[in-house]
Amino acid sequence: MALQIYNTLTRMKETFVAQESGKVKIYVCGPTVYDYIHIGNARPMIFFDVVRAYFENQGNDVSYVVNFTDVDDKMIRKAEQTGTTVPEVADKFIQAYYEDLDGLGIPRATLNPRVTDNMENIIEFIQELVDRDFAYENGGDVFYRTRKFDDYGKLSQQNLDELQFGIRIEVDKRKENPEDFVLWKAAKPGEIYWSSPWGDGRPGWHIECSAMARRYLGDTLDIHGGGQDLQFPHHECEVAQSEALTGKPLANYWMHNGYIRINNEKMSKSLGNGVLVKELREQYTKEAVRYFMLSTHYRNPLNYSDEVMDQAQNSVERLANAAANIEHRLSTAIGSKDDEVSQEVAGKISAVLGEFHQKMQDDFNTPDAITAMFQWASEANQLLKEASIPAADLHEVLRAFNEMNGVLRIVNTGTGDLLDEEIEALIAERIEARKNKNWARADEIRDKLADEGIVLEDTAQGMRWRRK
């Protein structure tokens, strides 16, 4: 099997070939940190985390960079509204971003560079464009000379003449052409600024990613990703800036995830129907949120509703129950885990894993990969009907589950605040309390476990617990 990725640039699936065997360089545009992130921000966060995880599953060393835009017009307005500074606004919402990241079960990126930590690099990048006549200064602002870059529009598959009529372009008499875009903005009185060859100011939005991607990952990325809304103008402008400077492709593969709708309506500030991740995490488990995000192909639109989220939570519970049941049966298994796996179990598990990987290698088809996990659950539940089960078979079944779940992470495998041994001790204490008819203490322990998301279940093999 060879990994196929739908490349936005070519509008077709292509076989993925890394520039350097065994190493993958991914850059994903991160948030502007002027507010809490919403559900639309969470989709690329979760999806590209899965992309990274799958490359690692396949034995690759992944350099994964997600930037923070920590200075722009929105940041400045937020600072003015709250009576603070732009750096203070950025620090607050970067911390909130990491809390949401942890709450969604997403490991840290290799790097999260901030624009304000890369100002010298950004200014040098702009200067090189000016030196090559791809940019010009007027009134303290620096603009990109769009018509000088012949391939402008190739990512969004538009030409400049179409773009002039198809988008709203701010009229600025200082521009040579209306479609030219700003690389450096002259500071207004009272605004945060940095000194540059063109006067005090700050960078435009598009230039920051070109500069940081080049600094941290080199001239050409293996994959550049982000939301569909970034394809134009942000990524189109990145291509123009970077490729004019280096003469090389900015990225070999471009990946864009689809929009999220709220109750079948477009999510927008005007409708007031946005859903913040921090609020979403209060209602649902991170596994349910991840399941929801991955249950639709990343390039397709995704509709959020309470009903859909409830279904996601129920689906996660089904998988969690199957995994917990297999793990629970290990206590009564026969033989050793080092014994040879039975031919029947080996064949069934191999088929399930093969299906999972086939779907993941087909442009990261996570909904069908999840279907493979439910096929695993069916095979696991069938095995559990046996009166006695070899330990080797159970371990093989669990190994397959952990491999798939290690990529998607849609089932909690035990990473709560309470350690497993602490839970076991509390359960033992509760059993003893019930024997002694100390109902108050038994109820107290039950409530504590419930608050920690621990579910107690009576089975034929005795009391069993699992994390909700």
LINSULQUI-V667230 format. One record per pair of residues at least 12 apart in sequence whose C-alpha atoms are under 7 Angstrom apart, sorted by the first residue. I is the first residue (numbers start at 0). GAP is how many residues later the second one is. D is the distance in Angstrom with one decimal. If there is no record, write none. Layout:
[[I | GAP | D] [I | GAP | D]]
This chain:
[[0 | 357 | 7.0] [1 | 13 | 6.4] [1 | 359 | 6.6] [2 | 12 | 5.7] [2 | 13 | 5.6] [2 | 358 | 4.3] [2 | 359 | 6.3] [3 | 12 | 5.8] [3 | 357 | 5.8] [3 | 358 | 5.3] [3 | 359 | 5.2] [4 | 358 | 4.5] [5 | 249 | 6.9] [5 | 357 | 6.1] [6 | 246 | 5.3] [6 | 247 | 5.1] [6 | 248 | 6.1] [7 | 147 | 6.9] [7 | 246 | 5.2] [7 | 247 | 6.0] [8 | 146 | 4.9] [8 | 245 | 6.2] [17 | 204 | 6.2] [18 | 203 | 6.7] [21 | 37 | 6.9] [21 | 38 | 4.6] [21 | 39 | 6.1] [22 | 37 | 5.4] [22 | 38 | 4.8] [22 | 39 | 5.8] [23 | 36 | 6.7] [23 | 37 | 6.3] [23 | 38 | 4.8] [23 | 39 | 6.2] [23 | 198 | 6.2] [24 | 37 | 6.0] [24 | 38 | 4.9] [24 | 39 | 6.3] [24 | 192 | 6.5] [24 | 196 | 5.6] [24 | 197 | 5.1] [24 | 198 | 6.5] [25 | 37 | 6.2] [25 | 38 | 4.9] [25 | 39 | 6.3] [25 | 195 | 6.3] [25 | 196 | 6.1] [25 | 197 | 4.8] [25 | 198 | 5.9] [26 | 37 | 6.0] [26 | 38 | 4.9] [26 | 39 | 6.0] [26 | 186 | 6.7] [26 | 196 | 6.5] [26 | 197 | 5.0] [26 | 198 | 6.3] [27 | 37 | 6.3] [27 | 38 | 5.0] [27 | 196 | 5.8] [27 | 197 | 4.7] [27 | 198 | 5.5] [28 | 37 | 5.7] [28 | 38 | 5.9] [28 | 196 | 6.8] [28 | 197 | 5.6] [29 | 36 | 5.2] [29 | 37 | 4.9] [29 | 38 | 5.5] [30 | 37 | 5.7] [30 | 38 | 6.2] [31 | 36 | 6.1] [31 | 37 | 4.5] [31 | 38 | 6.1] [32 | 35 | 6.7] [32 | 36 | 6.3] [32 | 37 | 5.8] [32 | 57 | 5.5] [32 | 60 | 5.4] [32 | 61 | 6.2] [33 | 40 | 6.5] [33 | 41 | 5.2] [33 | 44 | 6.5] [33 | 55 | 6.3] [33 | 56 | 6.4] [33 | 59 | 6.4] [34 | 58 | 6.0] [35 | 57 | 6.3] [35 | 60 | 6.6] [35 | 61 | 7.0] [35 | 240 | 6.8] [36 | 60 | 6.8] [36 | 239 | 6.0] [36 | 240 | 6.1] [37 | 236 | 6.8] [37 | 237 | 5.5] [37 | 238 | 4.0] [37 | 239 | 5.1] [38 | 236 | 5.7] [38 | 237 | 5.8] [38 | 238 | 5.5] [39 | 220 | 5.9] [42 | 250 | 6.2] [43 | 182 | 6.2] [43 | 183 | 6.4] [43 | 213 | 6.6] [45 | 60 | 6.9] [45 | 244 | 6.8] [48 | 57 | 6.7] [49 | 357 | 6.0] [49 | 358 | 6.0] [52 | 354 | 5.3] [53 | 353 | 5.7] [62 | 47 | 5.9] [63 | 45 | 5.5] [63 | 46 | 5.0] [63 | 47 | 6.7] [64 | 44 | 5.9] [64 | 45 | 5.8] [64 | 46 | 4.9] [64 | 47 | 6.0] [65 | 43 | 6.5] [65 | 45 | 6.5] [65 | 46 | 5.1] [66 | 45 | 4.9] [66 | 46 | 4.9] [66 | 47 | 6.0] [67 | 44 | 6.4] [67 | 45 | 6.1] [67 | 46 | 4.9] [67 | 47 | 6.6] [68 | 45 | 6.2] [68 | 46 | 5.7] [69 | 20 | 5.5] [69 | 44 | 6.2] [69 | 45 | 6.0] [69 | 46 | 6.6] [70 | 15 | 6.8] [70 | 44 | 7.0] [99 | 177 | 6.5] [99 | 178 | 6.2] [102 | 178 | 6.8] [102 | 183 | 6.2] [103 | 182 | 4.8] [104 | 181 | 6.4] [114 | 93 | 6.4] [120 | 90 | 6.5] [121 | 86 | 6.4] [121 | 89 | 5.5] [122 | 73 | 6.8] [124 | 86 | 6.3] [125 | 57 | 6.9] [128 | 116 | 6.4] [133 | 14 | 6.5] [137 | 36 | 6.2] [139 | 46 | 5.1] [139 | 58 | 5.4] [139 | 59 | 5.9] [140 | 43 | 5.3] [140 | 44 | 4.8] [140 | 45 | 5.2] [141 | 40 | 5.9] [141 | 41 | 5.4] [141 | 42 | 4.9] [141 | 43 | 6.8] [142 | 37 | 6.1] [142 | 38 | 5.4] [142 | 39 | 4.4] [142 | 40 | 5.4] [143 | 36 | 5.5] [143 | 37 | 5.4] [143 | 38 | 6.2] [143 | 39 | 6.4] [144 | 35 | 5.6] [145 | 33 | 6.8] [145 | 34 | 5.2] [148 | 91 | 6.4] [148 | 95 | 6.7] [151 | 84 | 7.0] [151 | 88 | 6.1] [152 | 83 | 6.4] [154 | 81 | 5.9] [155 | 75 | 6.4] [155 | 76 | 6.3] [155 | 80 | 6.9] [163 | 15 | 6.8] [181 | 22 | 5.7] [182 | 20 | 5.8] [182 | 21 | 4.7] [182 | 24 | 5.9] [183 | 17 | 6.8] [183 | 18 | 5.7] [183 | 19 | 4.4] [183 | 20 | 5.3] [184 | 16 | 5.3] [184 | 17 | 5.4] [184 | 18 | 6.0] [184 | 19 | 6.3] [185 | 13 | 6.8] [185 | 14 | 6.0] [185 | 15 | 4.2] [185 | 16 | 6.7] [186 | 13 | 5.8] [186 | 14 | 4.2] [186 | 15 | 6.8] [205 | 28 | 5.6] [205 | 31 | 6.2] [205 | 32 | 5.9] [206 | 31 | 6.7] [209 | 28 | 5.5] [209 | 31 | 6.9] [209 | 32 | 5.8] [218 | 27 | 6.7] [218 | 29 | 6.9] [218 | 31 | 6.3] [219 | 28 | 6.8] [219 | 29 | 5.8] [219 | 30 | 4.7] [219 | 31 | 5.2] [220 | 29 | 6.1] [220 | 30 | 4.4] [220 | 31 | 6.4] [221 | 29 | 5.6] [221 | 30 | 5.3] [221 | 31 | 6.1] [222 | 28 | 5.7] [222 | 29 | 6.2] [222 | 30 | 4.8] [222 | 31 | 5.8] [223 | 27 | 5.9] [223 | 29 | 6.5] [223 | 30 | 5.1] [223 | 31 | 6.3] [224 | 29 | 5.9] [224 | 30 | 4.7] [224 | 31 | 5.7] [225 | 29 | 6.7] [225 | 30 | 5.2] [225 | 31 | 6.5] [226 | 29 | 5.1] [226 | 30 | 4.9] [226 | 31 | 6.4] [227 | 28 | 4.9] [227 | 29 | 5.4] [227 | 30 | 5.5] [227 | 31 | 6.8] [255 | 43 | 6.6] [256 | 41 | 5.0] [256 | 42 | 4.7] [257 | 40 | 6.1] [257 | 41 | 4.8] [257 | 42 | 5.1] [257 | 43 | 4.9] [258 | 42 | 5.0] [258 | 43 | 6.4] [259 | 41 | 5.8] [259 | 42 | 4.7] [259 | 43 | 5.7] [259 | 44 | 7.0] [260 | 41 | 6.1] [260 | 42 | 4.6] [260 | 43 | 6.0] [261 | 41 | 5.8] [261 | 42 | 4.9] [261 | 43 | 6.3] [262 | 40 | 6.4] [262 | 41 | 5.8] [262 | 42 | 5.2] [263 | 39 | 6.0] [286 | 29 | 6.9] [286 | 122 | 6.9] [286 | 123 | 4.5] [286 | 124 | 5.7] [286 | 125 | 6.7] [287 | 21 | 6.9] [287 | 24 | 5.3] [287 | 25 | 4.8] [287 | 28 | 6.3] [287 | 122 | 6.9] [289 | 120 | 6.0] [290 | 21 | 6.0] [290 | 119 | 5.6] [291 | 17 | 6.6] [291 | 20 | 5.7] [293 | 72 | 5.6] [293 | 73 | 6.1] [294 | 71 | 6.5] [294 | 72 | 4.4] [295 | 71 | 5.5] [296 | 68 | 5.9] [296 | 69 | 6.3] [296 | 70 | 6.2] [315 | 94 | 6.7] [315 | 95 | 6.2] [318 | 55 | 6.9] [318 | 58 | 6.3] [318 | 92 | 7.0] [319 | 91 | 5.8] [321 | 55 | 5.7] [321 | 58 | 6.6] [321 | 59 | 6.5] [323 | 142 | 6.5] [325 | 68 | 6.5] [329 | 61 | 6.3] [329 | 64 | 6.8] [332 | 55 | 6.6] [332 | 56 | 5.4] [332 | 57 | 5.5] [332 | 58 | 4.9] [333 | 54 | 6.8] [333 | 55 | 6.1] [333 | 56 | 4.7] [333 | 57 | 5.6] [334 | 55 | 5.8] [334 | 56 | 5.7] [335 | 55 | 5.5] [335 | 56 | 6.2] [336 | 54 | 4.9] [336 | 55 | 4.0] [336 | 58 | 6.3] [337 | 54 | 6.1] [338 | 53 | 5.6] [339 | 52 | 6.4] [340 | 51 | 5.3] [340 | 52 | 5.2] [341 | 51 | 6.5] [344 | 48 | 6.4] [348 | 48 | 6.6] [348 | 51 | 6.8] [351 | 20 | 5.9] [351 | 23 | 6.8] [351 | 24 | 6.2] [352 | 47 | 6.7] [354 | 17 | 6.2] [355 | 13 | 4.8] [355 | 16 | 5.4] [379 | 17 | 7.0] [411 | 55 | 6.8] [413 | 53 | 6.5] [425 | 19 | 6.7] [429 | 12 | 4.8] [429 | 15 | 6.3] [452 | 14 | 5.6] [452 | 15 | 5.1] [453 | 12 | 5.7] [453 | 13 | 4.6] [453 | 14 | 5.8] [454 | 12 | 6.0] [454 | 13 | 6.1]]
